[in-house]
Amino acid sequence: MRKHNIGFISLGCAKNLVDSEIEMDCLIRNGCAITGDPDRADLLIVNTCGFLNSAIEESVSTVNEFISKGKKVLVTGCLGKRADYVRQHCPGIVGVAGPQDYNAVLQQAVGFLRSGDENCAAVKLYTENLVPEASLTPPHYSYLKVSEGCSNHCSYCVIPELRGPMVSRKADNILREAERKAEKGAKELLIIAQDTAAYGKDFGNSECVLDDGRAVRQDIVSLCRELGKLDIWIRLHYLYPYPVLDSLVGLMSEGVILPYLDVPLQHASPNILRSMKRPGTVEKTLDRIAKWRETCPDLTIRSTFIVGYPGETDQDFEILLDFIREARLDRVGCFAYSDTPGALANSMPQLPDELKQERLDRFMTVQQEISKSRLEEKRGRVMPVIVDGTDSMGRLCGRTKGDSPDIDGIAYVLTDKKHEAGDIISVRITDSDEYDLFGDEILE
């Protein structure tokens, strides 16, 4: 009997990407083949995002586009949590399942593909001990999800409703998967979750016995110490600004994990932060940033912000601009507030779209100059760069320790030497622009 071809379209965040990898792995274990060509797929699984209205529109449009081409489509992911909505707006789908509902995806997909086959084997279900082998990233880096869901209830967010409260994975399972990824050639692991810094809080920071018999505490600092022993790049993402970040910066200064702090601050105005149900004040946050940089001088700080949030006054926005000028963060993303179905903030007085866009443009103009200045400070330095490949001009492209794939800058390297993706080389930085670095490889 021929293997059925399954195609995957993964929309939204890196957490969705990891879910898709797990689902792929489960289907492979049940005799299916994965194809990157949707035209060859007997079944197409679309892993959707349901966070913003724009993301919902993209998800629905993608599903219906493939249905119109005669493809059989199964919908999963955050939008799949709203099954009735999906069935109403995407008539013709063969099934729907919510986020991280791996066995529902597996049973529906296998059931559809084996329809009419009375001699098929029982479905091999997902278990939490599974170490996935499938990957949707290049071989030299991989995402590693350490928990699912979120127990915070920010006014603009519906993740707790879509993915539930935070549930941490056991440390031994995480480390087993990390070791396997390193064995397969990963030179960089990107540690992700909805709330990465809170890892293990639901365990009460209890201990876990590892495969080698050692007991380790199940908290983010202890986990990072163990991951650091793999001797590859360990990069943390999505860190809520808890006090534990001070300890993580300490690990960065020791070289245990990369000196890269991704901490979404969202705003700086006390009034807006209060409305968002987010922690922090300008003075305390600036003090913490100064302390982090004193502890780890090579630290790169990435953050994200929302402008045009309901109720944001001119004064609130100016407080935010003053903050980013003083904080001089290295990497920043900013978004104009957009409706999130089910979020508390949707019931608040909304700002005009034109004003949101104007504030977004002003914010990015200020931050662009800050980014340009921060990168100019790197000129003349010799920095390790992980190779990602070459561009259309034949230039070697890579990233410094301060740059995460897809969201940060690129280091363009001149060299006469051939390199493979994942090689880590020494580069003298000779130039920079608003977001990227340029340099020459230092040949020994």
C-alpha positions as CSV (number, residue, x, y, z in Angstrom):
1,M,0.0,0.0,0.0
2,R,1.5,3.4,-1.0
3,K,2.2,6.0,1.6
4,H,-0.2,8.9,1.7
5,N,1.4,12.3,1.1
6,I,0.6,15.0,3.8
7,G,1.4,18.7,3.2
8,F,1.7,21.3,5.9
9,I,1.1,25.0,5.9
10,S,2.2,26.5,9.3
11,L,1.0,30.1,9.9
12,G,1.6,32.4,12.8
13,C,4.3,32.1,15.5
14,A,7.2,29.7,16.2
15,K,5.0,27.9,18.8
16,N,2.7,26.9,15.9
17,L,5.8,25.7,13.9
18,V,6.8,23.4,16.7
19,D,3.2,22.0,16.9
20,S,3.4,21.3,13.1
21,E,6.7,19.5,13.6
22,I,5.1,17.3,16.3
23,E,2.1,16.5,14.1
24,M,4.3,15.7,11.1
25,D,6.3,13.4,13.3
26,C,3.2,11.6,14.5
27,L,1.9,11.1,11.0
28,I,5.3,9.8,9.8
29,R,5.2,7.2,12.6
30,N,1.8,6.2,11.2
31,G,3.1,5.4,7.8
32,C,2.5,8.8,6.1
33,A,4.9,10.7,3.9
34,I,5.5,14.5,4.2
35,T,5.6,16.6,1.1
36,G,6.6,20.2,0.7
37,D,4.5,20.5,-2.5
38,P,0.8,21.1,-1.7
39,D,-0.1,19.9,-5.2
40,R,1.2,16.4,-4.4
41,A,-0.6,16.2,-1.0
42,D,-3.5,13.8,-0.5
43,L,-4.3,15.9,2.6
44,L,-3.2,19.4,3.5
45,I,-3.0,20.4,7.2
46,V,-3.1,24.1,7.8
47,N,-1.9,25.2,11.2
48,T,-3.7,28.5,11.8
49,C,-3.3,31.6,13.9
50,G,-6.3,33.1,15.6
51,F,-4.8,35.9,17.6
52,L,-5.6,39.0,15.6
53,N,-8.4,39.7,13.1
54,S,-5.7,40.0,10.4
55,A,-4.3,36.6,11.3
56,I,-7.8,35.1,11.2
57,E,-8.4,36.6,7.8
58,E,-5.1,35.2,6.5
59,S,-5.9,31.7,7.9
60,V,-9.4,31.6,6.4
61,S,-8.1,32.9,3.1
62,T,-5.3,30.3,3.0
63,V,-7.7,27.4,3.8
64,N,-10.3,28.5,1.2
65,E,-7.6,29.0,-1.5
66,F,-6.6,25.4,-1.3
67,I,-10.2,24.1,-1.0
68,S,-10.9,26.1,-4.2
69,K,-8.1,24.2,-5.9
70,G,-9.7,20.9,-5.0
71,K,-7.4,20.1,-2.0
72,K,-8.6,18.2,1.1
73,V,-7.8,20.4,4.0
74,L,-7.7,19.7,7.8
75,V,-7.6,22.8,10.0
76,T,-5.7,23.0,13.3
77,G,-4.0,25.6,15.5
78,C,-5.5,28.5,17.5
79,L,-8.3,29.2,15.0
80,G,-9.3,25.6,15.3
81,K,-10.4,26.3,18.9
82,R,-13.3,28.1,17.3
83,A,-14.5,25.0,15.3
84,D,-18.0,26.3,14.5
85,Y,-16.5,29.5,13.1
86,V,-14.0,27.5,10.9
87,R,-16.7,25.2,9.6
88,Q,-18.9,28.2,8.8
89,H,-16.2,30.2,7.0
90,C,-14.4,27.3,5.4
91,P,-17.0,24.9,4.1
92,G,-15.6,21.7,2.7
93,I,-12.8,21.1,5.3
94,V,-12.4,17.4,6.2
95,G,-11.7,18.2,9.9
96,V,-10.8,20.7,12.6
97,A,-8.8,20.5,15.8
98,G,-7.5,23.0,18.3
99,P,-3.9,24.0,19.2
100,Q,-1.6,21.3,20.5
101,D,-4.5,18.7,20.1
102,Y,-2.0,16.4,18.4
103,N,-4.1,13.2,18.7
104,A,-7.2,14.8,17.4
105,V,-5.2,15.9,14.3
106,L,-3.7,12.5,14.0
107,Q,-6.9,10.5,14.3
108,Q,-8.8,12.8,11.9
109,A,-6.0,12.8,9.3
110,V,-5.4,9.0,9.5
111,G,-9.1,8.3,9.6
112,F,-9.6,10.3,6.4
113,L,-6.7,8.8,4.6
114,R,-7.6,5.2,5.6
115,S,-11.3,5.6,4.9
116,G,-12.6,2.2,3.6
117,D,-9.5,0.3,4.6
118,E,-10.6,-2.4,7.1
119,N,-7.2,-3.9,7.5
120,C,-5.3,-0.8,8.7
121,A,-3.2,-0.9,11.9
122,A,-4.2,1.0,15.0
123,V,-3.2,4.6,15.2
124,K,0.0,5.3,17.1
125,L,-0.9,8.2,19.4
126,Y,1.2,11.0,20.6
127,T,2.7,10.8,24.1
128,E,4.6,13.5,26.0
129,N,7.7,11.3,25.9
130,L,7.9,11.6,22.1
131,V,11.1,13.1,20.8
132,P,10.1,14.5,17.4
133,E,12.4,13.9,14.5
134,A,10.6,16.0,11.9
135,S,11.7,19.6,11.3
136,L,10.5,22.7,9.5
137,T,13.7,24.7,10.1
138,P,17.1,24.4,8.5
139,P,19.2,21.6,10.1
140,H,21.5,24.0,11.9
141,Y,18.9,25.6,14.2
142,S,15.7,24.4,15.9
143,Y,13.0,25.7,18.1
144,L,12.5,24.0,21.5
145,K,9.2,24.6,23.3
146,V,9.4,24.2,27.1
147,S,5.8,24.9,28.1
148,E,2.3,25.4,26.7
149,G,-0.3,28.1,27.4
150,C,-0.1,31.1,29.6
151,S,-1.5,32.0,33.1
152,N,-1.2,35.8,32.6
153,H,-4.3,37.7,31.6
154,C,-3.2,40.7,29.6
155,S,-6.1,42.8,28.4
156,Y,-5.1,42.6,24.7
157,C,-4.4,38.9,24.7
158,V,-6.6,35.7,24.5
159,I,-3.8,33.1,24.6
160,P,-5.1,31.7,27.9
161,E,-8.5,31.1,26.3
162,L,-6.9,29.6,23.1
163,R,-4.2,27.5,24.6
164,G,-5.1,27.3,28.3
165,P,-3.1,28.0,31.4
166,M,0.6,27.4,31.5
167,V,1.6,23.8,31.6
168,S,5.4,23.1,31.7
169,R,7.1,20.1,30.1
170,K,9.1,17.8,32.4
171,A,12.8,18.8,32.4
172,D,14.0,15.3,31.4
173,N,11.8,15.3,28.3
174,I,13.0,18.8,27.3
175,L,16.7,17.8,27.8
176,R,16.2,14.6,25.9
177,E,14.8,16.4,22.9
178,A,17.6,19.1,23.1
179,E,20.3,16.4,23.1
180,R,18.7,14.7,20.2
181,K,18.5,17.9,18.2
182,A,22.2,18.6,18.9
183,E,23.1,15.0,17.8
184,K,21.3,15.7,14.5
185,G,23.4,18.8,13.9
186,A,21.6,21.7,15.5
187,K,24.1,24.4,16.4
188,E,21.5,26.7,17.9
189,L,18.4,26.1,20.0
190,L,15.8,28.7,20.3
191,I,13.9,28.2,23.6
192,I,10.3,29.3,23.3
193,A,7.0,29.2,25.1
194,Q,4.1,31.6,25.7
195,D,5.8,32.6,28.9
196,T,9.3,31.1,28.9
197,A,10.6,32.8,32.1
198,A,7.8,31.2,34.1
199,Y,8.9,27.6,33.2
200,G,8.4,25.2,36.1
201,K,6.3,27.5,38.3
202,D,3.4,25.0,37.9
203,F,5.7,22.3,39.2
204,G,6.4,24.4,42.3
205,N,10.1,24.3,41.2
206,S,10.2,20.6,42.1
207,E,13.1,18.3,41.1
208,C,13.2,15.9,38.2
209,V,15.5,12.9,37.8
210,L,17.3,12.9,34.5
211,D,18.4,9.9,32.5
212,D,21.9,10.0,34.0
213,G,20.3,9.8,37.5
214,R,21.0,13.4,38.5
215,A,18.1,15.4,40.1
216,V,17.6,19.0,38.8
217,R,15.2,21.6,39.8
218,Q,12.5,22.4,37.2
219,D,12.9,26.1,36.8
220,I,14.1,28.2,34.0
221,V,17.5,29.0,35.5
222,S,18.3,25.3,36.2
223,L,17.0,24.3,32.8
224,C,19.3,26.8,31.1
225,R,22.3,25.6,33.1
226,E,21.6,22.1,31.8
227,L,21.0,23.2,28.2
228,G,24.3,25.2,28.3
229,K,26.2,21.9,28.7
230,L,25.3,21.0,25.1
231,D,28.0,23.4,23.9
232,I,25.8,25.0,21.3
233,W,24.1,28.3,21.1
234,I,21.1,28.6,23.4
235,R,18.8,31.6,22.7
236,L,15.8,32.5,24.9
237,H,12.6,34.1,23.6
238,Y,9.4,35.5,25.1
239,L,10.6,36.4,28.6
240,Y,8.0,38.1,30.7
241,P,9.8,40.7,32.9
242,Y,9.9,38.7,36.1
243,P,12.7,39.1,38.7
244,V,14.3,35.8,37.5
245,L,15.6,37.7,34.4
246,D,18.4,39.0,36.6
247,S,19.6,35.5,37.2
248,L,19.3,34.6,33.5
249,V,21.4,37.7,32.6
250,G,24.0,36.3,35.1
251,L,24.1,33.0,33.1
252,M,24.5,35.1,29.9
253,S,27.5,36.8,31.4
254,E,29.0,33.4,32.3
255,G,28.6,32.3,28.6
256,V,26.2,29.5,29.6
257,I,23.5,30.9,27.2
258,L,23.6,33.6,24.5
259,P,23.7,37.2,25.7
260,Y,20.3,37.8,24.2
261,L,17.3,38.9,26.2
262,D,13.9,38.9,24.4
263,V,11.6,40.7,26.9
264,P,8.3,42.1,25.4
265,L,7.7,45.3,27.4
266,Q,4.6,46.4,25.4
267,H,4.6,50.0,26.6
268,A,6.1,52.5,29.1
269,S,3.2,54.6,30.2
270,P,2.0,53.6,33.7
271,N,-1.6,54.2,32.7
272,I,-1.4,52.0,29.6
273,L,0.6,49.3,31.4
274,R,-2.1,49.3,34.1
275,S,-4.8,49.0,31.5
276,M,-2.9,46.2,29.8
277,K,-2.6,44.4,33.1
278,R,1.2,44.4,32.6
279,P,3.9,45.1,35.2
280,G,6.6,47.7,35.2
281,T,7.3,51.4,35.6
282,V,9.7,53.5,33.5
283,E,12.1,54.2,36.3
284,K,12.3,50.6,37.5
285,T,12.6,49.2,34.0
286,L,15.4,51.6,33.0
287,D,17.2,50.7,36.2
288,R,16.9,47.0,35.4
289,I,18.2,47.5,31.9
290,A,21.2,49.4,33.2
291,K,21.9,46.6,35.7
292,W,21.6,44.0,33.0
293,R,24.1,45.8,30.8
294,E,26.5,46.2,33.7
295,T,26.3,42.5,34.5
296,C,26.6,41.5,30.8
297,P,28.2,44.2,28.6
298,D,27.7,42.2,25.4
299,L,23.9,41.9,26.1
300,T,21.5,42.4,23.2
301,I,18.0,43.4,24.3
302,R,15.0,42.8,22.1
303,S,11.5,43.9,22.9
304,T,8.1,44.6,21.3
305,F,5.7,47.4,21.9
306,I,2.1,48.2,21.0
307,V,1.1,51.7,20.0
308,G,-2.5,53.0,19.5
309,Y,-3.7,50.9,22.4
310,P,-7.3,51.9,23.5
311,G,-7.1,55.0,25.6
312,E,-3.5,55.9,24.7
313,T,-3.2,59.7,25.0
314,D,-0.6,61.9,23.4
315,Q,1.1,62.1,26.8
316,D,1.2,58.3,27.0
317,F,2.8,58.0,23.6
318,E,5.4,60.7,24.4
319,I,6.3,58.7,27.6
320,L,6.9,55.7,25.4
321,L,9.1,57.6,22.9
322,D,11.1,59.1,25.8
323,F,11.5,55.6,27.2
324,I,12.9,54.0,24.0
325,R,15.3,57.0,23.5
326,E,16.7,56.5,27.0
327,A,16.6,52.7,27.0
328,R,18.3,52.4,23.6
329,L,17.2,48.9,23.0
330,D,19.0,46.9,20.3
331,R,16.2,45.1,18.5
332,V,12.6,46.4,18.6
333,G,9.3,45.4,17.0
334,C,6.3,47.6,17.2
335,F,2.7,47.0,16.2
336,A,-0.4,49.2,15.9
337,Y,-3.1,47.8,18.2
338,S,-5.5,45.5,16.3
339,D,-8.7,43.9,17.5
340,T,-8.2,40.5,19.1
341,P,-11.5,38.6,19.2
342,G,-12.5,38.0,22.8
343,A,-9.9,40.3,24.3
344,L,-10.9,42.7,27.1
345,A,-9.3,45.6,25.3
346,N,-11.8,45.4,22.5
347,S,-14.5,46.8,24.7
348,M,-12.5,49.9,25.4
349,P,-12.7,53.2,23.4
350,Q,-10.7,52.6,20.2
351,L,-8.3,55.1,18.5
352,P,-8.7,56.0,14.8
353,D,-6.6,53.8,12.5
354,E,-4.9,56.9,11.0
355,L,-3.7,57.9,14.5
356,K,-2.4,54.4,15.2
357,Q,-0.5,54.4,11.9
358,E,0.9,57.8,12.5
359,R,2.2,56.8,16.0
360,L,3.6,53.5,14.6
361,D,5.6,55.5,11.9
362,R,6.9,58.0,14.5
363,F,7.9,55.2,16.8
364,M,9.8,53.3,14.1
365,T,11.6,56.4,12.9
366,V,12.9,57.0,16.4
367,Q,13.9,53.3,16.9
368,Q,15.5,53.1,13.5
369,E,18.0,55.8,14.5
370,I,18.7,54.0,17.8
371,S,19.2,50.7,16.0
372,K,21.6,52.4,13.5
373,S,23.6,53.9,16.4
374,R,23.8,50.7,18.4
375,L,25.1,48.8,15.4
376,E,27.7,51.5,14.6
377,E,29.2,50.7,18.0
378,K,30.0,47.2,16.7
379,R,32.2,48.4,13.9
380,G,35.8,47.3,14.3
381,R,34.8,44.4,16.7
382,V,35.5,40.7,15.9
383,M,32.4,38.7,16.5
384,P,31.3,35.1,16.1
385,V,28.8,34.6,13.3
386,I,26.7,31.5,12.6
387,V,26.4,30.9,8.8
388,D,22.8,30.6,7.4
389,G,23.7,30.5,3.7
390,T,24.3,32.9,0.8
391,D,22.1,35.7,-0.7
392,S,21.3,36.3,-4.4
393,M,24.5,38.2,-4.8
394,G,26.6,35.3,-3.5
395,R,27.4,37.0,-0.2
396,L,27.7,34.8,2.9
397,C,24.8,35.5,5.2
398,G,24.8,34.8,8.9
399,R,23.9,36.1,12.4
400,T,25.7,37.3,15.4
401,K,24.8,36.1,18.9
402,G,22.6,39.2,19.0
403,D,20.4,38.2,16.1
404,S,17.7,35.6,16.0
405,P,16.6,34.1,12.7
406,D,13.8,35.8,10.7
407,I,13.2,38.6,13.2
408,D,16.5,40.3,13.6
409,G,19.4,41.5,11.4
410,I,21.8,39.8,9.1
411,A,25.6,39.8,9.0
412,Y,26.9,39.9,5.4
413,V,30.4,38.4,5.3
414,L,33.1,38.7,2.6
415,T,35.3,35.7,2.5
416,D,37.2,33.5,0.1
417,K,36.4,30.4,2.1
418,K,33.5,28.0,1.5
419,H,31.2,27.4,4.5
420,E,28.2,25.3,5.3
421,A,25.1,26.4,7.1
422,G,25.8,26.1,10.8
423,D,29.5,26.9,10.7
424,I,30.5,29.5,13.3
425,I,33.2,31.9,12.0
426,S,35.0,34.9,13.3
427,V,34.1,38.2,11.5
428,R,35.5,41.7,11.8
429,I,32.6,44.1,11.5
430,T,33.5,46.8,9.0
431,D,30.2,48.6,8.3
432,S,26.5,48.7,9.3
433,D,23.2,50.2,8.5
434,E,19.9,50.6,10.3
435,Y,19.5,46.8,10.9
436,D,22.3,44.8,9.4
437,L,26.1,44.3,9.8
438,F,28.8,43.9,7.2
439,G,32.2,42.4,7.7
440,D,35.2,40.3,6.6
441,E,36.0,36.8,7.9
442,I,39.1,36.5,10.0
443,L,41.1,33.6,8.5
444,E,43.6,31.9,10.7
